[in-house]
Amino acid sequence: MTSEEKIEKAVEAVSQNIDQKILHFVENASFISKYLLSDEFKLLTVDEKETMLFIHLVIWECIDNKNGDFDIEGFQETEEKNWTTLESIKGNWEEKTNVLFENYKEEELLAFAEDMVNDETISKVSRELIFVTAKSFIDYCF
């Protein structure tokens, strides 16, 4: 499990070197960076896209072994499972996320993503889209 301290260090590293971290992310995680920049996210505002990218940069920074075999199809399968799970949960946002947190091995990373999307500037639809994408990235990478 990724510690809160490791996440805080990743947030600091990304915040201090955002341009360098974006370049590194695009070069080394092209499968997800291309996806995040695709038309799938055209409904997000500029601020929402920046939040989504920041969340994924922090997650990427927390991954110990970035040399794994990544493919967009595998990620999309994971994402589809997460959407199916989220849509099957009856209740409000808090009730839905509570179910997703149950016995989750990367609880701190997921809590970081949840905190980031609970900003009042992020719409309800965008919040769900960004959160599910982030959870799927965590699931796929850890």
C-alpha positions, -999 to +999 in steps of 0.1 A: +000+000+000+012+035-009+018+055+022+004+090+028+040+102+031+049+088-003+019+105-018+028+139-002+063+136-016+049+128-050+026+158-048+055+180-039+077+166-067+050+170-093+041+205-081+078+217-082+086+202-116+053+201-134+067+206-169+094+180-164+070+156-149+045+160-177+072+154-203+084+123-184+048+110-181+041+115-218+073+098-228+070+069-203+033+064-200+022+071-235-007+046-232-024+066-205-013+101-214-027+097-250-059+084-234-062+114-210-057+138-239-082+120-262-118+130-271-130+108-242-125+138-220-137+166-243-165+176-219-141+185-191-132+221-186-096+232-188-094+232-149-109+198-147-084+184-173-056+199-153-068+183-121-072+150-139-036+152-153-022+162-119-039+132-102-025+109-128+010+124-125+010+119-088-002+083-092+025+077-118+051+092-094+041+068-067+046+037-089+077+019-079+082-002-110+073+019-141+089-007-165+058-029-167+040-038-198+012-013-201-015-014-228-046+007-233-068-023-239-060-038-205-065-004-188-099+001-206-111-033-194-102-023-159-120+010-164-151-007-178-153-029-147-151+001-125-179+019-144-200-012-141-194-014-103-200+023-098-232+023-118-245-007-099-243+010-065-274+028-055-270+060-035-253+093-035-216+100-043-204+093-008-223+060-006-208+050-040-173+059-031-176+042+003-183+009-015-153+014-037-131+020-007-141-013+010-110-036+013-092-015-013-054-021-012-044+014-024-068+033-001-045+063+004-040+069-033-077+065-039-084+090-011-060+114-027-079+111-060-113+115-042-101+146-023-089+162-056-122+156-074-143+168-045-133+204-053-163+226-058-151+237-092-155+202-106-189+192-118-206+160-107-203+144-141-166+153-143-160+142-108-172+107-116-153+106-149-120+117-133-124+095-102-132+063-122-103+070-145-079+075-116-092+044-098-087+024-129-052+037-133-044+027-097-060-007-102-041-013-134-007-002-121-007-016-086 
